[in-house]
């Protein structure tokens, strides 16, 4: 059994969390949505869920109950408020990014957290710019959201294709949610396609690929949350 990966930014706030590796066992009671590569954000409140909803970002204020997402090359983002009473797990592939899932997830987390609470966000293992080649239609979809900022995340490959730094775009979205740079973290040397010993990868293994499970857990706090917008439109 492989240990889950953690990050100092969330450990410093005593927020229970873990990024999955091959062989990592999901925590008991994990709540995760049916991911559809969209931008829907789902709230887990006191009652939990009767059935997993379709969503690619989860915000929780339910103490002691882990929530999470799965990936096999996409970028997982785990985030929390300073008090730990509100947490978020976000699944970000190119489609979700194009529709604003990271920004929407963090905006929803801020709304669920006590007013004025600082947020921290960490990016987990994902495919690197060494291995993630995209074609022109994908680039065009991302350009509609990122505009000229997209060029900094691209490197030419064969005609009509580019290597994409997916993590760079996710970081840009986190920054756009007004998190301080020192509150944004990532795991080093973690390209899922390159590191077959530790990670599953759809780009490497196709339909046979497994999934990495990433989770985070809120804990009790007396803060009051503001209303949460869980609609599915882009921001």
N, C-alpha and C positions, 0 to 999 in steps of 0.2 A: 504494500500500500504506500503510495507516494504522499508526502505531506503537502498541504495546501500552501500556496505562496501568500505572504502578507507584506504590507508596506508600512514603513515607519510613520507616515503622515496619519494613518488611521490607528495604528497601535498607540501613538501618543495620546489619542483621545479615548483609549480603551474601547474602541469600536470593534466588536467581533466581526471578522471578515475572512475571506479566503479566495484566492484565484486558483483554479483547478489545474492539475497536471494529469498525465496518464496515471490511472490507478488511484487518484484521489477519490475518497468516498464522500458523497454529498451529506450535509448535516441532516439529522432527523428533523422532520416537520417542515422541510423546505417548501416554500411556495414559489412557483415560477409560472409565468404566463405561456400561452401558445404564441410563439414568436412568428411574425409574418413579414419581417423586414419593412416595417412601417414606422409611424411616428406616434402611435397611441401610447399614452401614459396611464397606468392603472394604479389606483390607491389601495393599499391594504390598511384598513382601519381595525377597530376593535373586533369586528365579526369575522375577519379573514375573508376567504372566498368559498363559495359552495362549489363552483366550477372554475377552472383556470380560464381567464379571459384572453382574448387576442390582444397582445400588446408587446412592445419592445422596450419599454421602460417601466419600472415598478418603483413606486415610492411607498415607504412603510412608516407608520407611527405605532406599530403593534410591538410592544416590548417582548423580547425573548423569542420571537418567531423569525427565523431566517427567510429572506427573499433572495431570488437570484435569477440569473440568465445563463444560457449555454451558448458556446461559440465553437467554431472549428476553422477560424481564420479571422473573423470579424473582431472588432475591438470591444472588450468588456470594460465598462466604467463602473466603479464602485465609489459612492460619494456619501458624505454624512455632514450633518450640522455639528457644531462644536459640542453641544450637550449630548449628542448621540440619540436624541429622541426622534429624529427623522433621518432616514437613510434612503438611498436609491441604488438600484442596479439597472444598468442600461446596456443594451445590445446595439452596436453600431457597425453595420456594414455600409457599403456605398449607397444602397437604396435608402436606408434609414438616415444617413447623413444628408443625402439630397433633400429629404423631407424635414430635416431639423430635429431628429429624435434626441440628440444630445442636449441641445439648447432647451428643448421642451421638457426633458427629464429634469434638468437642473433648475429650470424655472419652477417646476412643480415641487421640487424638493425645497426650494427657498420658501415657497408659499406654505408648505406643510410645517416648516421649522418655526421655532419661536422668533418673533420679529427681531431683525437685526443680527441673528446668529451667523457667525462665520461658517463658510462651507469649505470642505476639502474634497478633492476628486482624484482618483488614481486610475490610470489606464493599465489593463492587464495584458497578458500574452496575446499577440496577434501577428498576422502576416506582415513581414517587413517590406520596405521599398526594394529590397533585393529580389523579391519573388512575386510581387503583386502587379501583374501586367493587365492593363485595361485597354479597351478599344474606344473608338471615337464616340459612339452613343453614350457610353458610361461617362466619358469626359464631358460631354455636352450637358448631361443631367447634373453633374457636379458643378459645372460652370454656372448654371442658373442659380445656384445657391451661393457659391463662393466668389464668383466673378474673377477678377484678375489675381486674387489671392491664391487661386488654384495653381497657377504656374509654378509657385515655389515648392509645391508638393509633387511635381511631375518631372520625369526624366525620360527623354526619347528612347524608344527601343526599336522595333521594326516598323516599317511604314504603317501609319494609321494607328499605332499603339504607343503607350507610354507605361513606364513603371510609376506606380502611385505610392506615395507615402501616406497611407491611411491614418496612421497615428498623428501625423502633423495636422491633418484636417480636424481630427477629433480634438486635439489640443487647442486649435483655433476656436472651435465651438465652445470649449470650456472657458477659454479666456473671454469670449463674447458674453458669457453669462456673468461676467464681472467677478470672477475669482482671481485673487492675487496670484502671481506666478509662483510664489513659494507655497501656495496651497494646492498646486497641481503636481501630481507625481506619476511615475511610470516604472515598470519593471525593466531592467536592462537586459540586453542580449536575449530577447525572447521571441524571435521569429518562429511562428508555429510551423511553417513549411520547412524551414531549415532543420529544426530540432525534432526529428522523428522520435528520439528516445524519450522526450518529455511531453510532447504535445500532439494532439490530433490536428489534422489539416485537410480540409476539403480539396484545396488546390493540389495537394500531393496525393491523396488517397481516394478522391472521388466519393461515390455513394457508399463506399465501405468505411468512410471516416467515422470515427466516434465523435463525441462531443465533450468539451471541457465545461465543467460546472463551476460557476463563480457565485459567491453569496455574500450577504452582509446582513447584520442583525441590529435592530434598534434596541435601546434600553430605556428604562423608565426615567422620566424627567417631569417636572411640574410645569414646563412651559406651555403656553397656549398656541395652538396652530391656527393659521389663517385658512380661509376656504381654498380648496384645491380645484383647479380647472383640469378635468381629465378628458377634455375633448380631443379629437384626433387631427385637427387642422395643423398646417405648418406655421412656424413662427417666422 
